[in-house]
Amino acid sequence: QVQLVESGGGLVQAGGSLSLSCAASGGIFRTYRMGWFRQAPGKEREFVAAISGSGGLTRYADSVKGRFTISRDNAKNTVYLQMNSLKPEDTAVYYCAADPRGGNWYSTSEGQYDYWGQGTQVTASS
C-alpha cells in the first residue's frame, strides 16, 4: 500500500510562486509514475503534470505549460510541483497520485492512478 502526503499549499497573490511536495511511503517509489491533478470548486478534477519513474519524461497540461515544473527525488521518495506566475484560475485543491505500473513513461489519465494523496489547497488571489 502506498501512502501519499502533500504539503506546501497556501495563499499567494497572482503572479507569485508556490512549491508543492508529495512524500510517498510504501512500495518502490522509483518505479511509480507520478502525477499532479487539481480540482477547483464546482469543477471536475483535471490533469496538471506527470513524470516518469526515472524523472526523465514529463508532461504538462496546456494551461500550466511554461509556468509549472514537475520533478522528483527518488532518494527522498518525493515528487514536487513548482508553480510560478500563478493565476486566479490556478486556485484549486491539488492532489498527487501514484501509478504503480512502472515503465519509462508517464500517465495523464486519472483512471491510471491507483493511489492518491489527501490534497492541499492552493489559492492565487487577484
C-alpha positions as semicolon CSV with decimal commas, in nm:
position;residue;x (nm);y (nm);z (nm)
1;Q;0,000;0,000;0,000
2;V;0,132;0,342;-0,100
3;Q;0,059;0,647;0,109
4;L;0,099;0,998;-0,029
5;V;0,110;1,319;0,174
6;E;0,108;1,659;0,005
7;S;0,237;1,979;0,158
8;G;0,323;2,333;0,055
9;G;-0,014;2,475;-0,042
10;G;-0,126;2,818;0,067
11;L;-0,241;3,163;-0,034
12;V;-0,040;3,372;-0,277
13;Q;-0,104;3,679;-0,487
14;A;-0,147;3,636;-0,859
15;G;0,194;3,631;-1,022
16;G;0,352;3,466;-0,722
17;S;0,501;3,121;-0,674
18;L;0,439;2,815;-0,460
19;S;0,612;2,481;-0,435
20;L;0,422;2,164;-0,354
21;S;0,576;1,844;-0,223
22;C;0,435;1,493;-0,209
23;A;0,606;1,240;0,015
24;A;0,544;0,874;-0,059
25;S;0,574;0,575;0,169
26;G;0,531;0,205;0,093
27;G;0,617;0,037;-0,233
28;I;0,913;0,110;-0,458
29;F;0,886;0,480;-0,535
30;R;1,132;0,489;-0,822
31;T;0,910;0,252;-1,021
32;Y;0,598;0,465;-0,987
33;R;0,477;0,707;-1,245
34;M;0,369;1,017;-1,051
35;G;0,125;1,291;-1,133
36;W;-0,039;1,606;-1,006
37;F;-0,408;1,680;-1,054
38;R;-0,627;1,963;-0,931
39;Q;-0,993;2,026;-0,860
40;A;-1,147;2,370;-0,846
41;P;-1,483;2,431;-0,674
42;G;-1,770;2,309;-0,888
43;K;-1,537;2,154;-1,145
44;E;-1,409;1,806;-1,220
45;R;-1,061;1,702;-1,122
46;E;-0,814;1,771;-1,404
47;F;-0,464;1,666;-1,502
48;V;-0,183;1,910;-1,428
49;A;0,151;1,733;-1,474
50;A;0,308;1,388;-1,483
51;I;0,655;1,240;-1,458
52;S;0,807;0,902;-1,533
53;G;0,970;0,683;-1,270
54;S;1,321;0,793;-1,360
55;G;1,218;1,157;-1,388
56;G;1,340;1,177;-1,745
57;L;0,999;1,223;-1,905
58;T;0,742;1,485;-1,813
59;R;0,408;1,604;-1,949
60;Y;0,202;1,913;-1,870
61;A;-0,149;2,036;-1,925
62;D;-0,153;2,320;-2,177
63;S;-0,290;2,554;-1,913
64;V;0,025;2,525;-1,697
65;K;0,296;2,463;-1,957
66;G;0,584;2,705;-1,914
67;R;0,472;2,804;-1,563
68;F;0,475;2,477;-1,365
69;T;0,757;2,225;-1,329
70;I;0,723;1,870;-1,200
71;S;1,028;1,693;-1,062
72;R;1,111;1,405;-0,831
73;D;1,383;1,292;-0,595
74;N;1,376;0,914;-0,579
75;A;1,626;0,911;-0,293
76;K;1,374;1,106;-0,086
77;N;1,061;0,934;-0,220
78;T;0,922;1,276;-0,306
79;V;0,768;1,443;-0,607
80;Y;0,747;1,820;-0,642
81;L;0,542;2,076;-0,831
82;Q;0,697;2,419;-0,868
83;M;0,429;2,670;-0,963
84;N;0,531;3,011;-1,095
85;S;0,330;3,302;-1,235
86;L;0,021;3,177;-1,058
87;K;-0,317;3,294;-1,185
88;P;-0,652;3,309;-1,005
89;E;-0,769;3,023;-1,227
90;D;-0,500;2,802;-1,074
91;T;-0,692;2,810;-0,746
92;A;-0,784;2,452;-0,657
93;V;-0,713;2,160;-0,433
94;Y;-0,402;1,992;-0,568
95;Y;-0,359;1,615;-0,544
96;C;-0,058;1,398;-0,610
97;A;-0,111;1,047;-0,738
98;A;0,091;0,731;-0,800
99;D;0,060;0,484;-1,086
100;P;0,250;0,166;-0,990
101;R;0,265;0,021;-1,342
102;G;0,623;0,128;-1,397
103;G;0,789;0,152;-1,736
104;N;0,966;0,455;-1,877
105;W;0,656;0,661;-1,942
106;Y;0,409;0,890;-1,769
107;S;0,036;0,870;-1,706
108;T;-0,205;1,153;-1,776
109;S;-0,543;0,993;-1,710
110;E;-0,699;0,996;-1,365
111;G;-0,806;0,634;-1,406
112;Q;-0,447;0,519;-1,444
113;Y;-0,358;0,619;-1,089
114;D;-0,418;0,380;-0,801
115;Y;-0,306;0,593;-0,508
116;W;-0,398;0,948;-0,414
117;G;-0,297;1,199;-0,151
118;Q;-0,544;1,394;0,060
119;G;-0,492;1,716;-0,134
120;T;-0,358;2,060;-0,049
121;Q;-0,531;2,392;-0,113
122;V;-0,369;2,646;-0,345
123;T;-0,526;2,989;-0,370
124;A;-0,399;3,261;-0,603
125;S;-0,574;3,588;-0,529
126;S;-0,625;3,862;-0,786
